[in-house]
């Protein structure tokens, strides 16, 4: 016979789980509010992040946020392998996928680029809506970015929209 947990233990477990849960990559806004961006005839695409990369310090700007080849990707990004199970850079198969990159200017502020929504409109264009989360000042500079992996079947002109 099993004994049910006391209500206080269940409440504590839910509180701990809530503190460790991450927002869904398609959610946005502050304090849990969501933001909807209406693009006529659009359908939402999956947001798949490329992790454990960094923007090379030789890169000042990119002409097109679409990165279609491994060579173009390697010219912009370097691998940032770390210890642990999640330390390996995300594999990208450029035969079947491409990358949409948002690269912000160098800053001393702790800054994160957070993808909010990725949509394909009725004309074949792709819009990536993102927001910038700025934290405390750091003693070093960083190059905030986000790299989104997209199925090549969804290829089309890309527009980046920053949510203010």
Secondary structure as GFF3:
##gff-version 3
##sequence-region A 1 164
A	DSSP	alpha_helix	7	20	.	.	.	ID=ss1
A	DSSP	beta_strand	43	44	.	.	.	ID=ss2
A	DSSP	beta_strand	48	49	.	.	.	ID=ss3
A	DSSP	beta_strand	53	55	.	.	.	ID=ss4
A	DSSP	beta_strand	66	67	.	.	.	ID=ss5
A	DSSP	alpha_helix	70	76	.	.	.	ID=ss6
A	DSSP	beta_strand	77	79	.	.	.	ID=ss7
A	DSSP	beta_strand	97	120	.	.	.	ID=ss8
A	DSSP	beta_strand	126	151	.	.	.	ID=ss9
A	DSSP	three_ten_helix	152	154	.	.	.	ID=ss10
A	DSSP	beta_strand	158	163	.	.	.	ID=ss11
###
